[in-house]
Amino acid sequence: MAGPDRKDFLAQARQLIGADHLLSGEGLDGYEKDWRKRYAGRALAVARPGTTAEVAALLRLCAAHGVSLVPQGGNTGLVGGGVPDGSGQQLLLSLRRLRQIRQVDPANLTLTAEAGCLLAEVQAAASAAGLLFPLSLGAEGSCTLGGNLATNAGGTQVLRYGNARELCLGLEVVTPQGEVWQGLCGLRKDNTGYDLRDLFIGSEGTLGVITAATVKLYPAPQACMTALAACPTLDAAVALLNRARALAGATLTGFELISRFCLQLVRRHFPQIPQPLADDAAAPWAVLLELSDHEDEAHARQLLERILGEALEAGEALDAAVAQSMSQARQLWHLRESIPLAQSEEGLNIKHDIALPISAIPAFVADCGAALQAHCPGVRLVCFGHLGDGNLHFNVQAPEGQDPAHFLRAQEPAINALVYERVLQRAGSISAEHGIGQLKREQLAMTKDPVALALMRQIKKALDPQGLLNPGRLL
Amino acid sequence: MAGPDRKDFLAQARQLIGADHLLSGEGLDGYEKDWRKRYAGRALAVARPGTTAEVAALLRLCAAHGVSLVPQGGNTGLVGGGVPDGSGQQLLLSLRRLRQIRQVDPANLTLTAEAGCLLAEVQAAASAAGLLFPLSLGAEGSCTLGGNLATNAGGTQVLRYGNARELCLGLEVVTPQGEVWQGLCGLRKDNTGYDLRDLFIGSEGTLGVITAATVKLYPAPQACMTALAACPTLDAAVALLNRARALAGATLTGFELISRFCLQLVRRHFPQIPQPLADDAAAPWAVLLELSDHEDEAHARQLLERILGEALEAGEALDAAVAQSMSQARQLWHLRESIPLAQSEEGLNIKHDIALPISAIPAFVADCGAALQAHCPGVRLVCFGHLGDGNLHFNVQAPEGQDPAHFLRAQEPAINALVYERVLQRAGSISAEHGIGQLKREQLAMTKDPVALALMRQIKKALDPQGLLNPGRLL
């Protein structure tokens, strides 16, 4: 079915933002396909407004013409939430031209930036003021602040600083009717009504368009110390986590889990990356610890050595390597960050971004791993992630020698069902940090508390009664 | 106008929760009046359900009969949000019988408790597991966890741990239609849809009834160190704050501001409380610093002495006294906490619980103080509060010798207008931690961003279309 011809709408949109910034036709793959090339749509046009006022005018125009729209930041999401459907009737609203750092306020420890600023640009602006914006993730060179907030992005320092949500104090948002909510608040305390900020954060562009945000900054730590420790069991890794928390408090900024098979995959595909734990065959698990210290390197080292010394004595760790330089520390993080790449080299796999109460993780991994083996003997589990946040990347790779593409096609639904059932039994989440988008929309509808789903639908209908913002995503 | 006779409703309510738990008639002052005795209402009855299922059944009954209701925790709020109006037609829903600690999970650092648990009981349950629940405020012996969350309570450690909002991971909520949202999540990461949790937190009982919550716990620090420092200016106090943050990071857990006049008031009314800064006349401001250290007392002392030493050298502090024992530390906090009492002894005054960007505080206090003097010569400013959070208690006392009650009656509207205008000019908040309730409802309607107000009304209407939950409060 062909949709209505949108000549009038397009002509008016062109007038609002300038013909140069309303793109249509061929060559728009960078907007219409997600970067993993899993979702490919076709947009009515790509609009690249340059100011909040232009965004608002476009949304009023969409509302008047009944045109639905898909907001997009850096297009680095993993769940297909920011690309249009295949109808050719949705306006793709790119926020990338809104890229001003509006203010850095060192005495208030805040920064206000527009939605299209790259995360790396926000980090750099904080750093130029001698401060830290701690949101940090693999895509930071291409993802945007607006996208980070729309999806409540996580990353590697959530244990200490929280998700994007916890780092945001205020928002500027354009409503589906094209009004601008001026909520750019730089306050730590403000009890004047409902928490609209957190309603828009994580709503994946379905309730409004975030055009700017005021975020928290932190004093930059004086020293970072990193170590890799081998653990005999997952219970031991959890005990080491809690020991590190008790001894280091908020100085502990990273605690990543890596299974033996992950290290083997990295060794197979990237043999040049050093692996400091000599004999990984002896230990089923490794953890990467990071301390960020406000005093100095000597103090950080002493604290890390105390944690590891006590853990070795208690049998929570079997072996440990402390990075002796910045470059060794970077190598340890590089090892951790190479796991997804090594996994891709090994072939397609079935990914799960799950969260569990930390206390439930050892039993979950044992049970679910056994159930997977029973279901599909020889299946290989790629288990790693942010243990300090209870967030596992629990990915399932075909048995050695099987065709990964065939395995994915044949097994994905059954294996998703098997894993998610066990996640929910232990009060976990089927999407810890990547969101819902298109990828998990049906699973959300099946698994979320029905009262919560009904509340979400009531809110969506109240704020976007025409259903124009990112329809068919999340809800 | 007499309301409808509610015999049927009351008979059914009695059946649902038992006659012993549905109170009416005389002797209900503890429910019908707020503790400051500023607001006094009359309830149709006081219902004291004992379980979440009973709360849900009561809300279904209210919805069927069109009876409006006012949820109440410990009845310690400061803005009249938890007491009924004078109609005698509202059901007062006391949550105090829901007081089970349902679970403590030390490895996950979480605790699940029912809404009617006293804050002190939650703190004690955490402490019994060797852990810390850091929400801490004056009313902790009588306020409830549910009330803390419904009002997003603040307190003395917000600088480090955040408000009640930041300490909560999951909620159990009864909707206005009497359905139960099972959202008792103990996860640090969960990106599965809209943030309903934060919508209910701080909504002051107008969107739903919180019946239980899962909150974050922290490892208990090993040592606390406290000091009082005299500062020559407010700019110096802000510089000292940022120095302490840079050197101590999250080890800095308290940073309270006290004006010279506050210390004088305490000396006048409580001469027995020691004041360690010898000559307060020399310094217009004092700050109370607290460090909570995960290593030991020696380390905490060394860090605090380094901060104060550098601040003295930089001229940010003129003098400093470090508590040499737990009992001296308690005395310093006692001095800080005696300010509101000393102020009451001095007589009625006009209170403002405001927040500002920390960078704006020195200029705000100078401008607003001068404007108050111009408006009402001789007026005395009682300025103290949580400088680390940008939260000031900016209270205005009658000129020496004037009748405080007359001053309050004659001056409150004009002085509120004068103060709030200047707060808003500097992007501040007219209610930092106490909320809106009845007290600031009209001010909210006049001062809040109109788009935000419209969004709030849309949400209220979507979730509570009958308008039964705490009507006339907040919105």
Interface residues (C-beta under 8 A of the other chain):
Chain A: D105 P106 A107 N108 L109 T110 T151 N152 G154 V158 L159 R160 N163 R165 E166 T175 E179 V180 W181 Q182 G183 L184 C185 G186 L187 R188 K189 D190 N191 T192 G193 Y194 D195 L196 D198 L199 I201 G202 S203 L207 Y218 P219 P221 V238 N242 R245 A246 L247 A248 G249 A250 T251 S292 D293 H294 E295 L303 A355 L356 P357 I358 S359 A360 H386 D389 G390 N391 A427 G428 S429 I430 S431 A432 E433 H434 G435 I436 K440 L444 K448 D449 V451 A452 L453 A454 L455 M456 Q458 I459 K460 K461 A462 L463 L474 L475
Chain B: D105 P106 A107 N108 L109 T110 T151 N152 G154 V158 L159 R160 N163 R165 E166 T175 E179 V180 W181 Q182 G183 L184 C185 G186 L187 R188 K189 D190 N191 T192 G193 Y194 D195 L196 D198 L199 I201 G202 S203 L207 Y218 P219 P221 V238 N242 R245 A246 L247 A248 G249 A250 T251 S292 D293 H294 E295 L303 A355 L356 P357 I358 S359 A360 H386 D389 G390 N391 A427 G428 S429 I430 S431 A432 E433 H434 G435 I436 K440 L444 K448 D449 V451 A452 L453 A454 L455 M456 Q458 I459 K460 K461 A462 L463 L474 L475
